[in-house]
Amino acid sequence: MTLRKQDSRKKSFIRKMFAMGERNGKKEFKGSFVESTDPNSDLQLDSTFLGSTDSLMAPGQEVQSFRVFVATWNVGGKSPPTNLNLNDFLKNDNCADIYIFGFQEIVPLNAGNVLVIEDNEPAARWLSLINQSLNNPTNGCSRGPKSNTSLGGSKFFPKPSLKSISKTFRTVSRRKLKSCNCTPLELERKRSKDFWFRCQPSNVSQSGISSEEDDDEEDPSIFDISDISIPESSNETKYGLIASKQMVGIFVTIWMRQELVPHVSHLRISSTGRGIMGCLGNKGCISVSMLFHQTSFCFICSHLASGEKEGDELRRNLDVIEILKNTQFPKICRPPYSRMPEKILGHERIIWLGDLNYRIALSYSETRRLMEENRWDALLNKDQLKIERDAGRVFSGWKEGKIYFAPTYKYYYNSDTYAGDLKKSKKKRRTPAWCDRILWHGDGIRQLFYIRGESRFSDHRPVCSTFLVDVMVVEGGLKKKMPISDMKVGAEELLPTNSRYYP
């Protein structure tokens, strides 16, 4: 018998085996799963148990709600002092499970930072302040001690980079956070290989952090961080750093309860420049994608085009359109197990925060008059973002909570007075506006509050919100997937169930 005939018989046998119906009254695998004739079911194999978790709840899965705190702040190019108190708005979160902080203009947007090399020192300072706020004893959510350890050293001596500082606050290596756990066979094969060949983790420091992580962050640079505090022991902290990334003045950082960190995977970061020449990083966004338990998340921190002249809102619309179009996350999963989206809108839970720069379509005097009369609804009706969304020109399908706070821009520094109130010149006067916003996209997201902070540190007020977000988890918190051989279900079981996320 020739080899060609042997191969032909093997292939024929395999086809018959997978098409064969099961005995004892069980449903036929071929007819009920692969070739379903149900007109209401157009689901395919890769979009059922590897696709959206909202469309299928496999046996052993359940929905749990997690508290997510989001804050955005344009800090006007100022580096924070070590005694800056972040509890002004952190106290309102009532102990969140996940924290997302987005900053704009953490450095001055000058030619040196945009075209040459960006300054990482302010980002390191913000990381230290956030760590102190989340993990010190004065925070009712935390039992970790406040660290007095300092990086120390001379101001003229080379200091670690932002990449190194970020590692200090992580409780799990970035390589683990980026790993793919979609393929049970691959994981089992790796465990077997490590056992038989006694493979040891390579290049791992005593703290458990890889020294050769494929970070998306900058190369080492020299800056003064002599008064930046670092934690003495990662085991003492309640919140660990998940991700941090800087692009010129935009900086985003994500923190999570330490016991939840092992359930994060597929961490990816993408930066999109929309500044000078439509590509530099003085404007644009940083997007973070991750899988938490069995639900995909995407967080976008952006700084859109400025300007309050008529027509400038169209430039901001274009920024949003181009960001959604061009943001591309790298592939981690291997086909056919790939389930993580490569685009922003492919994720199940999406939160967009930042200085969106949309203004109020009124004159300065008319805006101030409505504010003094407390006619907030009339003012909101002239908000450019509301106008553009209602017209369907931007953020179609996105949601934003009702605004019950005063415009967040523009103030005099260290003052409660809007810029322009004390100036006779109209040249640099800015009409007050709700530039700083938080929006979301997807089901299973409920906003608990949407407020602004009252810190006078910047010419913007910080804006924050807390959400309850539904997440698909495996019962018992185990990260495991059913093999293909166990997915013998009928077509009627593959149809999406009606889930109510809102009371």
Secondary structure, 3 states (H helix, E strand, C coil): CCHHHHHHHHHHHHHHHHHCCCCCCCCCHHHHHHCCCCCCCCCCHHHHCCCCCCCCCCCCEEEEEEEEEEEEEECCCCCCCCCCCCHHHHCCCCCCCEEEEEEECCCCCCHHHHHHCCCCHHHHHHHHHHHHHHHCCCCCCCCCCCCCCECCCCCCCCCCCHHHHHHHHCCCCHHHHHCCCCCHHHHHHHHHHHHHCCCCCCCECCCCCECCCCCCCCCCCCCCCCCCECCCCHHHCCEEEEEEEEECCEEEEEEEEHHHHHHEEEEEEEEEECCHHHCCCCCEEEEEEEEECCEEEEEEEEECCCCCCCCHHHHHHHHHHHHHHHCCCCCCCCCCCCCCCCCHHHCCEEEEEEECCCCECCCHHHHHHHHHCCCHHHHHCCEHHHHHHHCCCCCCCCECCCCCCCCCECECCCCCCECCCCCCCCCCCCCCECCEEEEEECCCEEEEEEEECCCCCCCECCEEEEEEEEEEEEHHHCCCCCCHHHCCCCHHHHCCCCCCCCC
